[in-house]
Amino acid sequence: MSGAHAPHAGPDPIGCLAHTRRRFYAALGEQPTEAGWCIGEIRRLYQIETEARTLSPPARHALRQQRAPAIWAAIRDKALGIQARVLPQSPLGKAVACFLDEYEALIGYLADGCFEIDNNLIENDTRPTAVGRKRWLFIGHPDAGWRSAVAYSLIVSCRRRGLNPQDYLTDVLRRLRTTKITEVDALTPAHWQPARNL
């Protein structure tokens, strides 16, 4: 959501504090005192998340409401003061501008205990794809590319369902030769049950 609070269709966005924090880290070299203060306050927000991680969503929401709003307000006030004193194109100027522009989205996670303060979990899940993207350009024969895509899809499907991909693939590949075409659906990650001797 922009600083102008322009109307938008659809659900309210939720910002990623990790991205905003990186901008303050980039400003540490030139403005260590003020950038460091902002990073310290952001660290306090993450400490709340560490404490809340094992709580139920309602309890997580309650803890956040009790402790986080005052920290957010303090960072916002500090950012407004900094913005009035620094050059807009300086690293710290860019950091506070980003923070203030995204403020409403950044505090969006406070609305519900199911929401996350950042999207690090998603990024961690997609990192293997991002890291491998250039390598896959040179994967070789088109058939090899298709087979790799199938293998990656199966592995990610297993992980999303809490299955050990190695156990799954070992079992399925062993059973596949004797499985009828009408029974293949039972071997997909969504329906798989391990063999008794696994």
Backbone as CSV, one residue per row, in Angstrom:
resi,resn,N_x,N_y,N_z,CA_x,CA_y,CA_z,C_x,C_y,C_z
1,MET,0.851,-1.168,0.000,0.000,0.000,0.000,0.894,1.227,0.000
2,SER,0.650,2.205,-0.826,1.513,3.362,-0.946,1.259,4.343,0.177
3,GLY,2.148,5.328,0.311,1.990,6.335,1.343,0.752,7.180,1.135
4,ALA,0.254,7.272,-0.120,-0.930,8.073,-0.413,-2.212,7.334,-0.068
5,HIS,-2.106,6.071,0.311,-3.259,5.243,0.655,-4.285,5.199,-0.482
6,ALA,-3.785,4.989,-1.690,-4.672,4.917,-2.848,-5.578,3.711,-2.719
7,PRO,-6.852,3.847,-3.120,-7.755,2.703,-3.033,-7.311,1.603,-3.989
8,HIS,-7.564,0.381,-3.620,-7.191,-0.741,-4.464,-8.247,-1.818,-4.340
9,ALA,-8.327,-2.622,-5.391,-9.293,-3.721,-5.378,-8.633,-4.942,-4.755
10,GLY,-9.435,-5.790,-4.155,-8.923,-7.034,-3.608,-8.464,-6.883,-2.181
11,PRO,-7.843,-7.934,-1.645,-7.419,-7.937,-0.240,-6.267,-6.971,0.003
12,ASP,-6.131,-6.545,1.257,-5.009,-5.678,1.628,-3.713,-6.473,1.555
13,PRO,-2.663,-5.861,1.005,-1.380,-6.572,0.941,-0.717,-6.621,2.304
14,ILE,0.148,-7.606,2.489,0.964,-7.711,3.690,2.418,-7.609,3.254
15,GLY,3.135,-6.679,3.864,4.506,-6.424,3.469,5.482,-7.436,4.047
16,CYS,6.716,-7.317,3.603,7.793,-8.203,4.059,8.834,-7.363,4.785
17,LEU,8.903,-7.508,6.102,9.840,-6.715,6.887,11.291,-7.067,6.576
18,ALA,11.543,-8.295,6.151,12.921,-8.692,5.830,13.485,-7.837,4.699
19,HIS,12.665,-7.530,3.690,13.137,-6.699,2.580,13.430,-5.287,3.045
20,THR,12.562,-4.746,3.896,12.777,-3.400,4.414,14.035,-3.358,5.283
21,ARG,14.239,-4.378,6.099,15.407,-4.426,6.977,16.695,-4.394,6.166
22,ARG,16.710,-5.062,5.011,17.915,-5.077,4.182,18.330,-3.674,3.752
23,ARG,17.351,-2.811,3.527,17.662,-1.426,3.136,18.344,-0.677,4.282
24,PHE,17.913,-0.924,5.503,18.572,-0.281,6.641,19.991,-0.815,6.817
25,TYR,20.192,-2.111,6.552,21.544,-2.659,6.613,22.439,-1.999,5.563
26,ALA,21.883,-1.695,4.395,22.658,-1.042,3.343,23.076,0.372,3.750
27,ALA,22.339,0.981,4.680,22.635,2.346,5.120,23.580,2.399,6.312
28,LEU,23.932,1.254,6.876,24.773,1.234,8.077,26.125,1.913,7.872
29,GLY,26.711,1.746,6.684,28.032,2.311,6.430,28.068,3.819,6.528
30,GLU,27.004,4.496,6.051,26.977,5.956,6.042,26.327,6.547,7.284
31,GLN,25.315,5.891,7.818,24.585,6.411,8.974,24.434,5.312,10.024
32,PRO,25.523,4.893,10.648,25.448,3.741,11.555,24.556,3.956,12.773
33,THR,24.501,5.177,13.290,23.717,5.416,14.501,22.224,5.273,14.227
34,GLU,21.736,6.008,13.232,20.296,5.989,12.973,19.848,4.702,12.305
35,ALA,20.616,4.223,11.347,20.266,2.948,10.705,20.348,1.817,11.730
36,GLY,21.367,1.872,12.595,21.517,0.850,13.619,20.366,0.852,14.613
37,TRP,19.870,2.038,14.953,18.726,2.115,15.862,17.504,1.434,15.237
38,CYS,17.250,1.721,13.960,16.101,1.111,13.270,16.241,-0.405,13.210
39,ILE,17.455,-0.872,12.926,17.689,-2.320,12.878,17.455,-2.941,14.250
40,GLY,17.879,-2.240,15.289,17.664,-2.744,16.641,16.187,-2.884,16.983
41,GLU,15.381,-1.915,16.571,13.941,-1.987,16.832,13.289,-3.103,16.013
42,ILE,13.751,-3.270,14.784,13.246,-4.370,13.957,13.611,-5.708,14.601
43,ARG,14.796,-5.781,15.184,15.202,-7.002,15.889,14.219,-7.309,17.038
44,ARG,13.749,-6.281,17.727,12.783,-6.472,18.807,11.475,-7.059,18.266
45,LEU,11.067,-6.624,17.073,9.857,-7.187,16.457,10.056,-8.667,16.142
46,TYR,11.237,-9.019,15.684,11.522,-10.419,15.383,11.628,-11.255,16.655
47,GLN,12.064,-10.658,17.746,12.092,-11.382,19.017,10.681,-11.749,19.460
48,ILE,9.736,-10.862,19.217,8.331,-11.176,19.513,7.887,-12.367,18.675
49,GLU,8.278,-12.382,17.408,7.903,-13.488,16.525,8.521,-14.800,16.992
50,THR,9.740,-14.739,17.502,10.377,-15.948,18.025,9.580,-16.507,19.198
51,GLU,9.147,-15.634,20.076,8.342,-16.069,21.218,6.979,-16.589,20.774
52,ALA,6.440,-16.017,19.712,5.082,-16.359,19.271,5.032,-17.590,18.375
53,ARG,6.176,-18.072,17.943,6.205,-19.123,16.910,5.436,-20.379,17.299
54,THR,5.488,-20.772,18.555,4.838,-22.021,18.966,3.425,-21.805,19.491
55,LEU,2.957,-20.569,19.476,1.624,-20.275,20.001,0.550,-20.534,18.951
56,SER,-0.682,-20.694,19.401,-1.819,-20.784,18.496,-2.028,-19.419,17.846
57,PRO,-2.681,-19.352,16.681,-2.914,-18.054,16.048,-3.578,-17.010,16.952
58,PRO,-4.611,-17.358,17.731,-5.192,-16.333,18.615,-4.206,-15.834,19.669
59,ALA,-3.420,-16.733,20.250,-2.439,-16.329,21.258,-1.317,-15.514,20.625
60,ARG,-0.949,-15.898,19.420,0.079,-15.161,18.681,-0.398,-13.739,18.414
61,HIS,-1.650,-13.616,17.978,-2.247,-12.303,17.722,-2.265,-11.465,18.988
62,ALA,-2.643,-12.060,20.103,-2.722,-11.327,21.362,-1.348,-10.827,21.798
63,LEU,-0.323,-11.666,21.684,1.028,-11.264,22.062,1.509,-10.106,21.191
64,ARG,1.264,-10.219,19.900,1.666,-9.138,18.995,0.963,-7.833,19.355
65,GLN,-0.346,-7.892,19.594,-1.103,-6.687,19.904,-0.619,-6.037,21.203
66,GLN,-0.149,-6.853,22.111,0.331,-6.343,23.394,1.675,-5.629,23.264
67,ARG,2.557,-6.135,22.389,3.933,-5.647,22.397,4.412,-4.957,21.126
68,ALA,3.844,-5.288,19.981,4.407,-4.787,18.724,3.970,-3.379,18.320
69,PRO,2.710,-2.952,18.509,2.301,-1.639,17.992,3.156,-0.469,18.470
70,ALA,3.582,-0.464,19.717,4.404,0.634,20.227,5.767,0.676,19.522
71,ILE,6.319,-0.487,19.218,7.605,-0.540,18.516,7.438,-0.012,17.102
72,TRP,6.373,-0.453,16.431,6.103,0.037,15.074,5.936,1.546,15.061
73,ALA,5.187,2.087,16.023,4.966,3.536,16.075,6.277,4.282,16.304
74,ALA,7.146,3.736,17.144,8.436,4.376,17.413,9.312,4.393,16.160
75,ILE,9.317,3.293,15.424,10.109,3.258,14.184,9.546,4.254,13.176
76,ARG,8.232,4.305,13.071,7.616,5.253,12.131,7.987,6.692,12.489
77,ASP,7.879,7.046,13.768,8.214,8.409,14.188,9.677,8.726,13.904
78,LYS,10.556,7.767,14.192,11.980,7.954,13.920,12.218,8.125,12.424
79,ALA,11.552,7.311,11.616,11.725,7.382,10.161,11.269,8.730,9.620
80,LEU,10.174,9.255,10.150,9.700,10.574,9.721,10.724,11.651,10.054
81,GLY,11.325,11.561,11.237,12.356,12.518,11.618,13.591,12.409,10.740
82,ILE,13.994,11.188,10.444,15.158,10.976,9.577,14.882,11.517,8.185
83,GLN,13.698,11.236,7.675,13.348,11.652,6.313,13.454,13.169,6.136
84,ALA,13.183,13.903,7.177,13.248,15.361,7.101,14.682,15.881,7.088
85,ARG,15.660,15.029,7.432,17.043,15.485,7.578,18.003,14.937,6.531
86,VAL,17.665,13.829,5.882,18.639,13.195,4.986,18.253,13.378,3.530
87,LEU,19.231,13.204,2.663,18.971,13.292,1.227,18.111,12.107,0.787
88,PRO,17.094,12.330,-0.029,16.196,11.243,-0.435,16.901,10.092,-1.144
89,GLN,17.979,10.399,-1.884,18.658,9.346,-2.638,19.809,8.696,-1.877
90,SER,20.027,9.101,-0.634,21.042,8.437,0.184,20.524,7.070,0.595
91,PRO,21.406,6.151,0.972,20.923,4.832,1.402,19.902,4.901,2.531
92,LEU,20.146,5.769,3.515,19.192,5.889,4.618,17.904,6.561,4.167
93,GLY,18.027,7.539,3.263,16.831,8.182,2.720,15.952,7.189,1.977
94,LYS,16.583,6.309,1.207,15.826,5.280,0.486,15.194,4.288,1.460
95,ALA,15.945,3.961,2.520,15.430,2.992,3.490,14.190,3.526,4.199
96,VAL,14.246,4.774,4.664,13.088,5.310,5.385,11.924,5.574,4.441
97,ALA,12.213,5.963,3.204,11.130,6.169,2.236,10.402,4.865,1.957
98,CYS,11.162,3.799,1.782,10.569,2.478,1.567,9.732,2.078,2.775
99,PHE,10.294,2.266,3.963,9.577,1.902,5.187,8.262,2.668,5.300
100,LEU,8.301,3.984,5.085,7.091,4.796,5.239,6.078,4.510,4.135
101,ASP,6.553,4.311,2.920,5.638,3.991,1.812,4.910,2.674,2.046
102,GLU,5.616,1.703,2.653,5.051,0.374,2.845,4.510,0.146,4.259
103,TYR,4.457,1.191,5.061,4.135,1.030,6.481,2.833,0.257,6.711
104,GLU,1.755,0.650,6.039,0.462,-0.014,6.261,0.518,-1.488,5.876
105,ALA,1.238,-1.786,4.802,1.385,-3.196,4.403,2.274,-3.947,5.386
106,LEU,3.308,-3.280,5.888,4.228,-3.933,6.816,3.546,-4.324,8.124
107,ILE,2.617,-3.485,8.595,1.929,-3.821,9.846,0.694,-4.682,9.597
108,GLY,0.463,-5.053,8.352,-0.700,-5.873,8.026,-0.723,-7.215,8.729
109,TYR,0.456,-7.753,9.037,0.509,-9.061,9.700,-0.095,-9.023,11.097
110,LEU,-0.198,-7.815,11.682,-0.759,-7.683,13.028,-2.253,-7.982,13.082
111,ALA,-2.904,-8.016,11.924,-4.357,-8.204,11.893,-4.786,-9.624,12.221
112,ASP,-3.880,-10.592,12.064,-4.277,-11.991,12.253,-3.063,-12.816,12.668
113,GLY,-3.251,-13.689,13.620,-2.162,-14.534,14.089,-1.681,-15.548,13.074
114,CYS,-2.411,-15.733,11.984,-1.987,-16.660,10.935,-1.020,-15.998,9.949
115,PHE,-0.940,-14.677,9.969,-0.082,-13.964,9.028,1.362,-13.952,9.525
116,GLU,2.303,-13.812,8.594,3.722,-13.780,8.918,4.275,-12.360,8.779
117,ILE,5.332,-12.069,9.525,5.957,-10.754,9.500,6.761,-10.533,8.215
118,ASP,7.147,-11.610,7.561,7.880,-11.518,6.300,7.543,-12.738,5.449
119,ASN,8.093,-12.765,4.252,7.820,-13.919,3.390,9.036,-14.825,3.254
120,ASN,9.864,-14.881,4.311,11.066,-15.716,4.276,10.745,-17.193,4.067
121,LEU,9.618,-17.668,4.645,9.266,-19.076,4.465,9.028,-19.393,2.996
122,ILE,8.353,-18.488,2.292,8.110,-18.687,0.858,9.418,-18.623,0.089
123,GLU,10.247,-17.639,0.417,11.516,-17.508,-0.289,12.402,-18.735,-0.092
124,ASN,12.415,-19.261,1.122,13.210,-20.462,1.371,12.697,-21.643,0.550
125,ASP,11.372,-21.700,0.362,10.778,-22.790,-0.403,11.108,-22.683,-1.889
126,THR,11.223,-21.439,-2.389,11.463,-21.247,-3.825,12.939,-21.068,-4.159
127,ARG,13.801,-20.991,-3.129,15.229,-20.763,-3.386,15.860,-21.826,-4.286
128,PRO,15.565,-23.129,-4.085,16.178,-24.111,-4.988,15.856,-23.852,-6.457
129,THR,14.643,-23.391,-6.733,14.272,-23.076,-8.113,15.070,-21.892,-8.615
130,ALA,15.182,-20.844,-7.787,15.910,-19.649,-8.209,17.391,-19.947,-8.417
131,VAL,17.984,-20.728,-7.538,19.404,-21.049,-7.640,19.671,-21.896,-8.873
132,GLY,18.767,-22.814,-9.177,18.992,-23.731,-10.294,18.583,-23.217,-11.656
133,ARG,17.939,-22.032,-11.690,17.353,-21.562,-12.951,18.372,-21.502,-14.090
134,LYS,19.555,-20.941,-13.836,20.555,-20.817,-14.899,21.067,-22.192,-15.327
135,ARG,21.215,-23.089,-14.368,21.706,-24.424,-14.711,20.720,-25.143,-15.625
136,TRP,19.435,-24.908,-15.398,18.429,-25.618,-16.178,18.380,-25.152,-17.630
137,LEU,18.961,-23.985,-17.909,19.020,-23.538,-19.301,19.892,-24.482,-20.130
138,PHE,20.797,-25.188,-19.449,21.752,-26.045,-20.152,21.565,-27.497,-19.723
139,ILE,20.324,-27.882,-19.507,20.054,-29.210,-18.974,20.274,-30.309,-20.016
140,GLY,20.390,-29.899,-21.289,20.660,-30.892,-22.319,19.448,-31.176,-23.184
141,HIS,19.157,-32.427,-23.416,18.064,-32.851,-24.278,16.711,-32.441,-23.681
142,PRO,15.739,-32.041,-24.531,14.418,-31.668,-24.016,13.772,-32.740,-23.145
143,ASP,14.002,-34.008,-23.461,13.444,-35.078,-22.632,14.019,-35.038,-21.216
144,ALA,15.309,-34.708,-21.116,15.936,-34.609,-19.798,15.311,-33.460,-19.001
145,GLY,15.016,-32.361,-19.681,14.363,-31.229,-19.013,12.993,-31.607,-18.492
146,TRP,12.238,-32.342,-19.299,10.889,-32.761,-18.876,10.979,-33.697,-17.675
147,ARG,11.917,-34.638,-17.734,12.071,-35.583,-16.623,12.498,-34.862,-15.342
148,SER,13.400,-33.887,-15.475,13.816,-33.119,-14.298,12.639,-32.359,-13.700
149,ALA,11.800,-31.782,-14.557,10.632,-31.047,-14.068,9.693,-31.974,-13.299
150,VAL,9.500,-33.180,-13.806,8.652,-34.155,-13.111,9.251,-34.505,-11.748
151,ALA,10.574,-34.741,-11.725,11.233,-35.110,-10.469,11.132,-33.989,-9.446
152,TYR,11.395,-32.733,-9.888,11.293,-31.603,-8.967,9.865,-31.434,-8.463
153,SER,8.888,-31.633,-9.331,7.485,-31.509,-8.924,7.130,-32.542,-7.862
154,LEU,7.593,-33.773,-8.054,7.332,-34.815,-7.062,7.995,-34.498,-5.719
155,ILE,9.231,-34.020,-5.769,9.950,-33.717,-4.530,9.263,-32.593,-3.758
156,VAL,8.878,-31.536,-4.469,8.208,-30.412,-3.798,6.847,-30.850,-3.271
157,SER,6.127,-31.676,-4.027,4.829,-32.176,-3.560,4.985,-32.988,-2.277
158,CYS,6.057,-33.788,-2.212,6.328,-34.555,-0.981,6.588,-33.619,0.188
159,ARG,7.446,-32.637,-0.023,7.801,-31.724,1.067,6.578,-30.977,1.585
160,ARG,5.712,-30.567,0.686,4.515,-29.831,1.119,3.573,-30.698,1.937
161,ARG,3.670,-32.000,1.769,2.796,-32.911,2.521,3.524,-33.545,3.701
162,GLY,4.740,-33.081,3.966,5.485,-33.600,5.101,6.054,-34.990,4.876
163,LEU,6.184,-35.395,3.622,6.736,-36.715,3.298,8.229,-36.606,3.051
164,ASN,8.961,-37.638,3.398,10.373,-37.697,3.081,10.496,-38.082,1.604
165,PRO,11.017,-37.178,0.744,11.072,-37.485,-0.691,11.849,-38.751,-1.014
166,GLN,12.926,-39.015,-0.282,13.710,-40.228,-0.557,12.906,-41.486,-0.246
167,ASP,12.211,-41.490,0.902,11.370,-42.643,1.242,10.284,-42.833,0.195
168,TYR,9.667,-41.720,-0.198,8.579,-41.794,-1.180,9.079,-42.371,-2.508
169,LEU,10.141,-41.787,-3.054,10.620,-42.220,-4.364,11.151,-43.647,-4.331
170,THR,11.837,-44.016,-3.261,12.346,-45.387,-3.134,11.190,-46.388,-3.168
171,ASP,10.149,-46.094,-2.419,9.002,-46.993,-2.345,8.233,-47.037,-3.658
172,VAL,7.965,-45.872,-4.214,7.149,-45.809,-5.433,7.862,-46.442,-6.615
173,LEU,9.135,-46.161,-6.777,9.863,-46.741,-7.900,9.959,-48.260,-7.784
174,ARG,10.019,-48.773,-6.565,10.042,-50.213,-6.354,8.698,-50.845,-6.723
175,ARG,7.610,-50.145,-6.430,6.268,-50.708,-6.648,5.702,-50.427,-8.038
176,LEU,6.281,-49.481,-8.746,5.701,-49.009,-10.003,5.606,-50.106,-11.063
177,ARG,6.597,-51.009,-11.113,6.605,-52.054,-12.151,5.407,-52.977,-12.057
178,THR,4.906,-53.191,-10.851,3.809,-54.139,-10.665,2.458,-53.446,-10.429
179,THR,2.438,-52.136,-10.592,1.205,-51.382,-10.356,0.404,-51.268,-11.646
180,LYS,-0.893,-51.535,-11.562,-1.770,-51.398,-12.727,-2.029,-49.920,-12.995
181,ILE,-2.328,-49.604,-14.247,-2.559,-48.215,-14.631,-3.701,-47.597,-13.827
182,THR,-4.665,-48.410,-13.439,-5.800,-47.899,-12.661,-5.432,-47.632,-11.203
183,GLU,-4.234,-48.080,-10.789,-3.806,-47.906,-9.398,-2.733,-46.829,-9.231
184,VAL,-2.330,-46.191,-10.326,-1.238,-45.219,-10.278,-1.584,-44.031,-9.377
185,ASP,-2.829,-43.636,-9.367,-3.226,-42.482,-8.548,-2.878,-42.679,-7.072
186,ALA,-2.907,-43.933,-6.630,-2.593,-44.227,-5.233,-1.111,-44.014,-4.916
187,LEU,-0.283,-43.894,-5.955,1.144,-43.689,-5.739,1.552,-42.215,-5.826
188,THR,0.627,-41.324,-6.080,0.954,-39.898,-6.092,1.165,-39.419,-4.662
189,PRO,1.936,-38.347,-4.462,2.186,-37.870,-3.096,0.911,-37.590,-2.302
190,ALA,-0.143,-37.187,-2.980,-1.391,-36.853,-2.279,-2.074,-38.075,-1.679
191,HIS,-1.844,-39.274,-2.259,-2.551,-40.472,-1.807,-1.628,-41.594,-1.330
192,TRP,-0.331,-41.378,-1.392,0.629,-42.444,-1.118,0.575,-42.913,0.336
193,GLN,0.596,-44.220,0.490,0.779,-44.862,1.787,1.990,-45.786,1.643
194,PRO,2.970,-45.640,2.535,4.190,-46.451,2.360,3.906,-47.938,2.487
195,ALA,4.698,-48.712,1.761,4.606,-50.167,1.874,5.005,-50.580,3.279
196,ARG,4.486,-51.687,3.736,4.745,-52.121,5.114,6.195,-52.400,5.401
197,ASN,6.942,-52.812,4.391,8.339,-53.175,4.600,9.297,-52.002,4.419
198,LEU,8.755,-50.766,4.270,9.594,-49.605,4.070,10.361,-49.271,5.351
